Amino acid sequence: KDEELFNRANWNIIRDFSSDYKSREFKYLLDNVEIFNNLYTADSVNSKIKTILINSGQNIIYKKELKEEEYTKFKNEIKNIKFANIEEILFRTDLAYYNKKEDWKKYFNLAVEQGDKFYNGVNEFNEISWSIYENSDDIKVIQKAAEWMKKALVGNENKEWAAHDTYASLLFKLKKYEESKTEATKAIEIAKAAGVSEDDYKPTLELIEKIGKIK
């Protein structure tokens, strides 16, 4: 029965296994979100709602054959849901959609426009910034990615060698060669200290070589 979905055992099942935004359980969760919040904390309930919506969108996007009308229908169905994180969900699913289509212009424009609101943590900034490095020659977009990496590395200066490598690569594209060399050298030092295979940071070594030749 519907009212039995509030039980701890049934909430555990919804939390751990529910994945379809069209399911009866998900709709009941949305309709009674305040009750679930009071019983099982707003953080866990919001996290589950967010996960289901993002995964539902990505399940449509990453099918073998992407059907644009199916994704459009999904967006129209969820954009009016009364949920605090719906704007972020639309942002992340749109990014996935543009990524699948390899529409890099729209992908990066959206990232630059809304990324400051929704990106969180050095790994997430590193992922989008590396994608920008590999796929964009738009100076404004590259500058934005470099800003993100500079900010993301605060407090992580001696932990994330790959993030320093990304920052170095972006600085190289911006022709800031001395700064690029400094970050690349730091990336290699951290990688060596962490026991990372030289094969993994070989491109960083090659970047330093390229900088040397430019001088």
C-alpha positions in Angstrom: 0.0 0.0 0.0 1.1 3.6 -0.6 1.3 4.5 3.1 3.6 1.5 3.7 6.2 3.1 1.4 7.1 5.3 4.4 8.4 2.2 6.3 12.1 2.0 6.9 12.5 -1.2 5.0 10.6 0.2 2.0 12.6 3.5 2.1 15.8 1.4 2.1 14.6 -0.3 -1.1 13.7 3.0 -2.7 17.0 4.5 -1.7 19.1 1.6 -2.9 17.3 0.3 -5.9 14.8 2.8 -7.4 16.1 4.3 -10.6 13.1 5.2 -12.8 11.6 8.7 -12.7 8.3 7.3 -14.0 8.0 4.7 -11.3 5.1 4.7 -8.8 7.6 4.8 -5.9 9.5 7.8 -7.3 6.2 9.8 -7.9 5.1 8.9 -4.3 8.4 10.1 -3.0 8.0 13.5 -4.8 4.5 13.9 -3.7 5.4 13.3 0.0 8.9 14.6 0.1 8.4 16.5 3.4 7.3 13.4 5.2 10.3 11.4 3.9 12.6 14.4 4.8 11.4 14.3 8.4 11.7 10.5 8.6 15.0 10.0 6.8 16.7 13.4 6.5 16.4 15.9 3.7 20.0 15.2 2.5 19.4 11.6 1.8 16.0 12.2 0.2 17.3 15.1 -2.0 20.3 13.0 -3.0 18.1 10.1 -4.1 15.7 12.4 -6.1 18.7 14.0 -7.8 20.3 10.7 -8.6 17.2 9.2 -10.1 16.5 12.2 -12.4 20.1 12.5 -13.6 20.4 8.8 -14.2 17.1 8.7 -16.0 18.3 11.4 -18.3 21.6 9.8 -19.0 19.9 6.4 -19.6 18.1 8.1 -22.5 21.1 10.0 -23.7 23.6 7.1 -23.7 21.5 4.6 -25.5 23.2 3.1 -28.6 21.0 5.4 -30.7 20.2 8.8 -29.2 16.6 9.9 -30.0 16.4 13.7 -29.6 12.6 13.6 -29.3 12.9 11.2 -26.3 15.3 13.5 -24.5 13.2 16.6 -25.2 10.1 14.7 -23.8 12.1 13.9 -20.7 13.2 17.5 -20.2 9.6 18.7 -20.6 8.4 16.2 -18.1 10.8 17.1 -15.4 11.5 20.8 -15.7 8.3 21.7 -13.8 9.0 19.3 -10.9 9.0 21.2 -7.6 12.4 20.3 -6.5 15.2 22.6 -5.3 17.9 21.1 -7.5 15.9 20.8 -10.8 18.0 23.6 -12.4 21.2 21.7 -11.7 19.7 18.4 -13.0 18.8 20.1 -16.3 22.3 21.6 -16.5 24.0 18.2 -16.0 21.7 16.3 -18.3 22.1 18.9 -21.0 25.8 18.7 -20.7 25.6 14.9 -21.1 23.4 15.4 -24.1 25.8 17.8 -25.8 28.7 15.6 -25.0 27.0 12.6 -26.6 26.3 14.7 -29.7 29.9 16.0 -29.6 28.4 19.5 -29.9 31.4 21.1 -28.1 30.4 24.7 -28.7 27.1 24.3 -26.9 28.7 22.0 -24.3 31.4 24.5 -23.4 29.1 27.6 -23.6 26.7 25.9 -21.1 29.6 24.9 -18.8 31.0 28.4 -18.8 27.6 30.0 -18.3 26.5 27.8 -15.4 29.5 25.9 -14.2 30.3 28.3 -11.3 26.8 27.5 -9.8 27.0 23.7 -10.0 30.5 22.4 -10.3 32.0 21.2 -7.0 35.4 19.9 -6.1 38.8 19.6 -7.8 37.9 16.3 -9.7 34.8 17.8 -11.3 36.6 21.0 -12.4 39.5 18.9 -13.7 37.2 16.8 -15.8 35.5 19.7 -17.6 38.7 21.7 -17.9 40.5 18.8 -19.5 37.7 18.4 -21.9 38.0 22.1 -22.8 41.8 21.7 -23.3 41.3 18.8 -25.7 38.3 20.2 -27.7 38.3 24.0 -27.6 40.3 26.7 -29.1 38.1 29.5 -27.8 40.4 31.7 -25.7 37.6 32.9 -23.4 36.5 29.3 -22.7 40.1 28.2 -22.1 40.7 31.2 -19.8 37.6 30.2 -17.8 38.8 26.7 -17.4 42.2 28.0 -16.2 40.4 30.2 -13.6 38.5 27.1 -12.4 41.6 25.0 -12.1 43.5 27.8 -10.2 40.6 28.1 -7.8 40.1 24.3 -7.5 43.7 23.7 -6.6 43.6 25.9 -3.5 44.0 23.5 -0.6 44.8 20.7 -3.0 48.2 21.9 -4.2 50.1 18.8 -3.1 47.5 16.2 -3.7 46.2 16.2 -7.3 48.9 15.7 -9.8 46.5 15.4 -12.7 44.8 18.7 -11.8 48.2 20.4 -11.9 48.8 18.8 -15.3 45.4 20.1 -16.6 46.2 23.6 -15.3 49.6 23.4 -17.0 48.1 22.3 -20.3 45.6 25.2 -20.2 48.3 27.7 -19.4 50.3 26.4 -22.3 47.4 27.0 -24.7 47.2 30.5 -23.3 50.9 30.9 -24.0 51.7 31.5 -20.4 54.8 29.3 -20.7 56.6 30.0 -17.4 53.5 29.4 -15.4 52.8 26.3 -17.4 56.2 24.9 -16.7 55.8 25.6 -13.0 52.5 23.7 -12.8 53.8 20.9 -15.0 56.9 20.5 -12.8 54.7 20.4 -9.7 52.5 17.8 -11.3 55.5 15.5 -12.0 56.8 16.0 -8.4 53.4 15.0 -6.9 53.1 12.1 -9.3 56.5 10.7 -8.4 55.8 11.1 -4.7 52.6 9.2 -5.1 54.3 6.4 -7.0 52.5 7.1 -10.3 53.9 5.3 -13.3 56.1 7.4 -15.5 53.9 6.3 -18.5 51.0 8.2 -16.9 52.9 11.5 -16.6 54.9 11.1 -19.8 52.7 13.7 -21.6 53.6 16.2 -18.8 57.3 15.6 -19.4 56.7 16.2 -23.1 54.9 19.4 -22.3 58.0 20.7 -20.5 60.1 19.8 -23.5 57.8 21.7 -25.8 58.0 24.8 -23.5 61.8 24.5 -23.6 61.8 24.5 -27.4 59.6 27.6 -27.6 62.1 29.5 -25.5 
